Amino acid sequence: MADHLSTARVQRWVHGFTDAVEERGEYLTDLDRRSGDGDFGTNMTTALRRARRALAEADTRAGAGSAFQVLGETFLGHSGGTSGPLFGMWFRDFGKVGAGSGAFSLPMLAEASANGWATVTRLGSARVGDRTMVDAIAPASRALDEAAEAGSPLAEALEAAAAAAHEGAEGTSGLLGRRGRTSYVGEAALGSPDPGAVTIALFYRAAREALDA
């Protein structure tokens, strides 16, 4: 099995992530109805479909980060809602790390995830436990860091990151929101995970699946 994510595999990652979000669009929107404006799934799928069209026209051979640069530009320029720009900056950090390189190695993925975590934390003023996408980003980033330090195979590292992100996302169902609209909902949101965190879990799972493609 490959120990890197080539430009072609990154494109599969992005398309797989887009497919996963589209398949769960109604579910994500339903989660947002319980804790926010009720437009999260619609905004995500609309932006990702726009990005898919942009990717079809873009030259993604320039580097492994090219597809993420397209995602970042699309979300920053066209996505709605409060989370759209945060996802745009998240994708942009992956694009920056992969720029000019033919593939993502495990250390590069760990760096991109850590950078994205720092960016989302700075811009969104969210910390672990606030019931946001950070609750999935943080454990996944830690898993990648630990795997990189241990010299683990990429497949093992991505599986650990995907599992950690999923666990973190599911854990938000027991948290009271402290940022954004969900902070006004209070206990009404309990029992349902945060849609942004669920989306981050889908992002890491798509990375793992792209490695097998």
N, C-alpha and C positions, 0 to 999 in steps of 0.2 A: 504493500500500500504506500502511496506517495506520502512523503513527509513534508510537503509544502502545498500551498494552494496557488496553483498557476493562474494566469490571467483567465484562462478558459474556465477553470473551476470557480474562480471568483464570480464570473458571470453566471454560472449555474447557481452559486450561492444566492446572488441577488434575485435571480428569477425564481428560485425555490422559495425564498423569503416572501417575494411578492405573491406567489401562488398561495402560500400558507395564510397570509393576511387576508387575501381575497376570499378564501374558503371560510374564514372565520370572521368575516366582516360584520355580519349581523350579530354574532356573539359578542364581539368587541364593542359594538354600539350598544348592545343591551347592558353590558357591564358599565358603560359610561352613563347610561340613563340612571343607574343606581347611585352613581357617585359624581356625576358631572353634567355636562350639557347634552349628552346623548348623541353627539356627532362624531365621536372618535373614529369608529370603524369606517364611516363614510369618508371622512377626511383622509384617513390613511390609504384606503383603497383608491381614492381619486388621485392622490399624489403619486402613488406607486404605479398606477396605470399610465400616468403622464410620464413618469420616469422610464417605464418600459418602452414607450414610444421614442423617447429621447435616446435611450441606449441603442435602439435599432438604427439610429442615424449617426451615432457617435463613433469615433475611432477609439476603441478601447484597447488597442494594441500598444498604446504608449506606456502602459505599466499596469501592475496588478491593482493599483488604487483607482484606476480610471472610472470603473463602474460606480465606485462609491463617490467619486467627485461628481458624477452626473446625478446620483441620488441626492447628494447634499445640495447642489445647485437647484434642483427641482423643488425640494422641500423648502428651502429658504426663499425661493421666489414665488411659489405657487400654493403651498399647503395652507390649510386653514386651521383654526383652533390655536390654543396656547402651546400645545405639545409639538406642533409641526416644526417650528423653528428649532426646538431642542433636538428633535430627530435629525434635522438638517445639519446641525453642528456636530452631532454624533457621527453621522455618515462622513462628514468632511474630515474628521480626525482620522478615520480609516483611510480615506483617500490620500491624505498627506503622508501617512506612513508608507503607503504602498506606491507612492509616486516614483516613477522611474525604475521600479524594480519589476522583474519578471514574475515574481511570486511572493506570496506571504509565507514567511517562516513562522514557527511558533513564537520566537522572541518578538517578531514584528507584530503579530496578533496581540500578544500581551501588552506591548507598548501602545498600540492603537486603542485597545480597550481601556487601558489606564488613562490615556489622554482624554478619551471620550467621557469617561467617568468624571474626571476633573472638570471638563468643560460643562457638562450638564449640571454638576454640583454648583459651579460658579454662577452660571446663568440662571438656573432654576431655583437656587437657594434651597435645595433639597438635600437631606441627609438620609442615611439608612434609618428606616423606621418611620419615615414620613408618609408612607403609602404612595410611592411614585415609581417611575421606571428605574430609579437608582437602586431600589430594593432587589432588582434582578441584575442590574449591571455590576454592583459591588461584588456579590459572591462569584459571579462568572469571571470577573477580572482577577479576583484573588486566586481562583482555580487555575487560570492561565499563567499567572505569575509563579505559582507553586510548581506547576508542571514544567515551565521553562527553566526554573532553577534546578529542578531534579533531572532535566534532560529527558523528559518523557516523550514517547512518540506523539506525533501530532494528533492522531486519531484518538488516543487516550485522553489527551489534553482537551480536545474539543468535546468529547463525550462528558468529561467532568464539568466543563464550563456550561454545557447545555443543561445538564442535570442540576447544577447549582442555580442557574438562572430560573429554571422551572420551579425549583423548591422556593426560591426567593419570591417569585411571582405569586405562587400559591399562598405563601405566608402573608401576603398583603391582605388577604381576606379577613385576617384577625386584627388588622391595624386600623386605628382611627386616623383619618387624613389630616395632615397638618400643612398642606400646601394646595393652592388652587381651589377650584370649586368644591372638591371633596371635603375640604376643611369645614364647609358650611353644612354638610350633610350629616356629619356625626355618625351615630350608631346605625343609621339607616343603610350605610354602605357595608356594614359588617356581614361577612358570609360570602362576599363576592370579591375576587381579586381585582387589582388595579389593571385597567386595560393596557396602559403603557408598559407596565412590567410584564404582562402576558406577551406583548409584542416583542419585547427584548428577548424573552425566552424563545420565541419563534425564530428570531434572528440567529441566535447561537445554534439552535437545532438545525437550521438550514445550512449553516457552515459545516456541521458534522456530516450531514447528508451529502453535501457537495463533494466531500473528500472521496466518497465511494463512487461517485458518478464517473 
